[in-house]
Amino acid sequence: MYASYENYNKEQDEKEKEQPSIPRISFDITDVENFYKAKEMYEVIVVDAWAPWCTPCKKAGERLEELGHRYLDFVKMNRLLFLKDNIDNEESPHKKDVNVVPTFFVYVRGKLHQVYTGVEFPEFEEFLNHYFTAHPTLFKN
């Protein structure tokens, strides 16, 4: 006998309850003007360019949230900002620059510093860890 759809959903719900949810610290880009203002205000901005139809984007977004919590002190000091940009939105500032989703854009002091594409998140995580360790002067008061 095949498993019923209802039982499958119950099993999925139980699995989701077992996994602790991570509070979200990233913000959605909903207004292009505010994005440009943020680039002037924050020393480092990490933008996750994603699409709702992209399955790997969901996992990468969760991993980015986890990584963001490691740098929570910098986020609280308003020196580091994590943004999410849905490239299916017509007003997306990164829509024309994305060929692969997810794509991560790293801005330093308002200028594009690094673009990382693809789903090999450990490589991106390693890049961010190295970047923040190698550039401690960015975060001096």
N, C-alpha and C positions, 0 to 999 in steps of 0.2 A: 504494500500500500504506500502511496506517495504521501509525503508530509503536506499538511494543509497550509494554505497561505496564512491563516490566523496563527497557527503554531509557529511558523517561521517568523512572523512579526513579533510574537511574544519572546522568542529566543533572541532576536535582534535587540528588543527593548531591554532584556536582562543583561546582554553584553554591554550595551551602552551605559546602563546603570553602574556596572562594575568599573568602568573606566572613569576616573575622575575628570571632570570638565575643568578646563583651564580658563580663568577669566580673560576676556578679550581686552587687549591693550591697544590694538590697531584701530584705525579709523578709516571709514570709507571716504574716498574722494567723491564728493557730490557736487562740488562747485570748483571750477577750474581757477577762478580768481583767488579763492581761499588757498588752493594748493600753491599758487605762486607766492602768496603772502607767507605761507608756512616755510617755503624755501628760504626766505629772507630771515625768518625768526629762529630756526633750528640749525644747529651746527651739522647734524647728520640726520638724513631722512632715508629710510628704507621703504621702497614702494614695491608691493607685491602686485604685479599685473596678472590678472587671472580672468577666467571666464566661467560662467555658471555651468556650462556643459562639459567642462574639463574635470574629469575625476581626479587626476593627480594634483590638481590645484587645491582641492579641499584638504588633502593630506599635507601638502606643502604649507598651506595657510595655518594649519594647526601646529606644525613644527616651527613656523615663524613666530607664532604666539609663545610657544615654549621658550624659544631663544630670546624673545623680547623680555620675558620675565627674568632672565639671567642679567639683563642690563636695566632692570627696573629703576635702579638709582639714577641712571642717566636720563631715563624717561621722566622721572619725577622732577629732575632739575631742568626740564624743558630743553635739554640739549640733544635728545634723540627722539625721533618720532617714527612710528611704524604706520604706514598707510596701505590701503588696499584699493586697487583701481580695476574695476570691472570693465574690461576692454570692449564688451558688447554695448556699453553705453556710448551714444553718439558724442557726448561731451568729454570722453576719456582723453586726458592729456597724453597718454602713452599709446593710444590705439594704433597710430601710424608706425610706431617704433617696435612693435611686437610681432615677431614671426613665429615664436614658439611660446606656449604657455605651460607652466608659469614662467614669467620673466621677472627678475628682481633688479630694480634700479637703486643704486646707492648714490645719494647726493651729499656732497660735503660743502658746507658754506654756500649753498645755493647752486653749485655747479655739479653737473653729472660727473661722477668719479668712476663708477664701475657699473657694468651691466652683466648680470649672470642669468643664463637661460637654461631651461630644462628642469628635470625632476631629480637630478642627483643632489638631493638636499645636503647630504654630509659634506660635499665639496663646498657648497655655499656657506654652510655653517662654519666650516674650517676657515673659509675666507673671512667671514665676519669676526670670528674669534681672533685670527691673526691681525686683522685690520685694527681692531680696538686695542689690542695689546701693543701693536707696533706704533700707534699714534696716540699715546696717552696725553700729549700736550693739547689735543683737541678738547679735553675735558677738564683742564685746569680752570679754577675759578678766577 
